[in-house]
Amino acid sequence: MQCLPITIDVGTNNEKLLNDEFYIGLRQNRATGEEYAEFLHEFMCAVKQNYGEKVLVQFEDFANHHAFELLSKYCSSHLVFNDDIQGTASVVLAGLIAAQKVLGKSLSDHTFLFLGAGEAGTGIAELIALKISKETGTPIDESRKKIWLVDSKGLIVSSRAESLQHFKKPWAHDHEPVKELLGAVNAIKPTVLIGTSGVGKTFTKEVVEAMATFNETPLILALSNPTSQAECTAEQAYTWTNGRAIFGSGSPFDPVEYEGKTFLPGQANNCYIFPGLGLGLIMSGAIRVRDDMLLAASEALASQVTEEDFAKGLIYPPFTNIRQISANIAASVAAKTYELGLASNLPRPKDLVKMAESCMYSPVYRNFR
């Protein structure tokens, strides 16, 4: 099992870099349109030709419009996944699934409001909708109606449909236009507020207090990073809700002391998902990635949150256990791959967890003295 990091250089529009004698990148303006698409297609074909049907390509840090197009274009012909869209979605869904054990609810009981409608926001929203659809047996179009998104122009509603990018259109529901997040919170009355905007301090005191007025236990996920760009801090979420919030973030936060209780904020970090997901795909010999595999990864992660973790305010297991967490996720993803008939490493191993552990690199060095 081998991993090869690849950086694709298609130029830059940064004049300072182009005029810098020490710049080592491609010294031309960024390729766009057909030129960009043809170059990426040549790359994808070459990867498959050289390394075979089971080579796994993980897309990372592609711009929104390229990310969705590439994933859509190659998901049916290559073994690919986009960590910003699918990895983020899977880890956030895991936290939401885990939180339901505390609340005694199901995902379908909630109304979700997102601040941010890029690849992370819409990817998370779509996986939540899929999970609700499978839980309730309702069409995914119906499940999407429980999820609302706010972008830079306000609440995404049907009257804006003509001007929306294609990946935002499924979230354009019937409602009067609302320009500000606070107005959207008061109008929609969500039980879950999720930030993927990349803009810090947008979950203001008024927004968080509004969430606390119509929710006994509001779920607040401030997922943007780095820490300076988080929609709110852990301390703000707990303080402004009188210690009632379930909080998760994309960046790490220190424990928070509030009225004699210590809260440990959970970090929704993609590295909970992509190593285990990738390992499960590779060890089963998967030939395609399907959403059911992402759901399996989410459920496996959520299942590893203990009552002790919940008591501390955590909705993710401690990261110190990441090797075992990843092995369990890999086993669940592999099991789903075999179940879907998309595995090529046959026969299926009897113990998938042990198989996953045997495939993992262990940095243990022999002592020759």
N, C-alpha and C positions, 0 to 999 in steps of 0.2 A: 504494500500500500504506500503510495507516494503522493506528495502534495507539491504542486508547482505554482508559485505566485507569478502572475502575469500582469504587467502594466501596459495598457494600450494607449499609445501616444498618437493623437490625431491633430497635434498642433495646439497653439494657444493664440488668443486674441489680446493677450497682455503685452502692450507695446514695450513696457519696461523690460520684460523678459526677452522679447524678440531682439532688443537692442543690447542685451547684456552679453559681453564677449565670453562670459563663463557659463552661460546657459547651455545645459547639455541635452535639452529636449529638442524635438523636431522644430526647426526654425521656419515655421509657416503658420498662417492663420488656420483656425480649427476647421477640419473637414465637416461638412454638413450635408443634409439631404441624401441624394442618391450615392454620392461619393462615400459618405459615412456608412450607409447601409451596405454597400457592396464590399467595403473593407471588412466590416464585422461578419458578413456572410462568408467571405473568404476565410476568415479566422475560424469561424465555427465549423466549416467544412473540413478545414485542415486538421483541427483538433480531433474530430471524429475519425478522419481517415488515418491519422497517425496513431491514435490511442484506442480506437475501437468504440463500439456502441455503448460501453459501460463507463466511459470517462465522464466524470461529474464536473460540470462547469458551474461555479458559484459566482453570480454577478454581484458586484459590490460597488456602491458609490456612483452609480450611473444617474444622470439627470432624469427628472420625472418622465419627460416625454420619451426618452430613449429606454428607460427602465421598463415601462409597461409594454412598449412595442417589441422589445427584444424578448421579454418573457412570453408574450403572446405568440410571437413568431416561431420560437424554438421549442416551446414546451411539448409540442406533439412530435417533434423529430429528434430531439436531443434530451439527454439527462441533465436538466438545468434547474436551478432555483435562484431567486433573487433574495438575498438576505434582508435588504432594506424593506422589501414588500412582504415576503413570506416569513422570514425569520422573526422580524419584529412582531408580525401578526400572531405568530404561534406563541411567543413568550408572553405577550399581553393577554391573549386568550387564556393561557394557563393561570395567570394571576386572577383573572375574573372567575374562572372555574373554581379555583381554590377558595376565593372569597365567599362563594355561595355556601360553603360548608359552615361558615360563621353565621351567615345571614339566614340559612335555612330556606333559601329560594332557588329558583332555576334562572338561567339567563333570560328566558322568555318573559320573566316577570319584570324585567328592567326596561327603562328607556335610556338610550345612550345619546350623548351629545359630544361631538368632537370639535375641538378648535384646531384646525389644520386639515387640509384635504389634498395633501400630496400623496406620494407613494406609500409612506408609512400609515397615514390616516385611513386612506381608502383600502389599503391592504388589510389592516386590522378590522375595519368595518365589514369587509366582505367575509372574512373568516368567522367573525361573530355571527353574521347572518346565516352562514352555512351551518354553524353549530346549532343555532336556534331552529333552523329548518329541519335538521335531523332529529332534534329533541322532540319537536312538536308535530312533525309530519306535514308541515305546511310548506307551500311553494316558497322558494327563496325570495321572490318578489314581495311576498307578504312579510317575511322576516326583516327585509330591508327597511320596512316602514317604522320599525322600532328604533332606527338609527338615524340621527340627524348630524349634519356636518356644517361647520361655519368656516368660510375661507376669508380672504382679505376683504371681500366685498359684502360679507354678512352671511346670514343663513342661506344655505343652498335650497332653493325652492323651485317649483315647477315653472314659475313665470320667468326664470333665468335660464331655462333649459337650452335655448338656442345659442346662447353665448358661452356655454360651459364646455370645458375640455371633456373628451369622451369618457374618461375614467371617473368624472364627477357626476355624470348624467343619471346613473342608477340611484343617486341619493337626493335627487330633486323631487321632493314631496310637496303636496298641496298645502300651502300655508302663505299667509301674507308676508311680504318682505320684512326682515329684521336686520338692521345694520350692525348692531353691537352685540358682543358676547353676553353681557348682562341682560339685555333685552331677550336674547334667545333663551337663556337659562330660565328667566321668569315666564316666558311663553310656553316652552316645551316641558319645563319641570322635570328634567332628567334625574334619574337615580344614579347615573354614572357619568362623570365628566372626565374626558380624556384629552390631554394636550399633546399635539404632534406638530405644533406650529413653528418651532424653532425660534420663537420670540419669547424672551424672558419677561416675568412679572405680569403676565396677562391674566392669570387667575388672581384677580384683585381681592381685597378684603370683602368688597360688596358681592362679588361673584361667589366666593366660598361661603359667605354667610347666607346668601340666598339658597345655595345647595343645602345648607344645614336647616333652613326653615321648613322645607317640605320633605326632608329625609331624616329619619332617626339615625341611620348610619350611611352617610353619603360615601360613595366610592370616588376617590379623586386620584387620577393618574397623571402626573406631570412628567411627560416622557421626553421632552426635548433636552438635549445636552449640547455642550458641556453644562456644568452646574450653573454657570452664570446665565444660561438661556432657559433654565427650568421655569415653567409657567408659574410655579410657586415653590416655596421651600417646604420641607417636612414640618418644620416648626410652625409655619404659617397655617398649614392645613390642619394640624392638630389644635392649635390655639384658637383659630377662627371658628372651629366647629365644637369647641369645648371638649376636645378629646374624643369626639364621636366618629371621626372619619376613619375609613380604611384608606391608607395612602400608599402609593407606589410611585417610583420615579425612574427616569432613564439614567440619571446621574446618582452617584453615591451621596448619602446624607448621614451625618452623625446621629446617634440616638438622641431622642428628645425627651426631656423630663417635663411632665405636665401634671400638676396637682398630685404629686407623689407617685405617679406612675411613669415607667420608662417605656417609650415606644421605639421599636427598631424598624425604620423605614425599609421596605423591600425594594430592591433595584431590579427593574425589568430589563435585564441585560441580554442582548441576543446570544451571548456566549453560553447561556443556559441551553440554547436550542441547536445552533448550527453544527457544533462538533458531534453531538449525538445523532442529529438528523443525517448528517453526511456519513457517519459511520454505519448507521442502519441501512442506508442506501447501498453503500459499497459492499458491506458484508453479505447482503442478500443478493447482490448482483442485479440491482434494480435497473430497468431500462428507461423508466419514465418516473417523474414526480407527480403525484396526485394530491389534491387537497386533503383527502382522507389520511394521508401520511402526516400532514401538518397537524391535523386534529389529533392523531395518535400521539404525536410528540407533545402537544399541549396537555393532553389528559395524563400522560406519563409524568410530566413535570409537576402538574397539580397534585397528583396522587402522593408525591413525596414530601408534601408539606404536613408536618405533624401538629398535634394539638399543642405541643409546647411552643412551636413556631407561631401558631395562631395567637396564643396567649401573650406573645411579645408584640403583636401587631404585624407580623410577617405574613405575606401571601406567596412567598417563594422560600424554598429550603435554603439553608446556609450554603454560601458558595464554597466553603471549605470542603464540602462533600461532592464537588463537581465531577470527579472521576466516576463515582458510583451513580450519580444522577445521569451523567452522559451514557453510561452503560445501560441503564434502565430505559432511557429514551431510545437508544439505538435498538434495543431488543423490541420495543413496542413498534417502532417504525418498520423494522424488518418483518415482524409478524404481520403487519398490515400489508406490506409489499407481497408477502407470500399469499395472503388471503385474497388479494386483488389479482393474483396471477401475473404479476409483473416482475417476479424474481427469476434470475437465471442460474443462481448458484444452488444446485439441487444435489441431493435431497435437502430438505429443510433440517437444520441442526436441531437436536432435541432440546438443548438448553441455550436459548438465544442470548441470555445475559452472560453466561460463561463464554460464549462465542465472542461477544462484544469485548469482554475483558481481555480475552486472548489476543485480540487485534489491536489493543491499545498499547502505545509506546510507554515503556516504564523507564524513567531515567535512573536506573540503578547500575552502578559501575562495579566491576569486579576488583577485588583487592589482591594484588599480586605479592604482597609482603606477608 
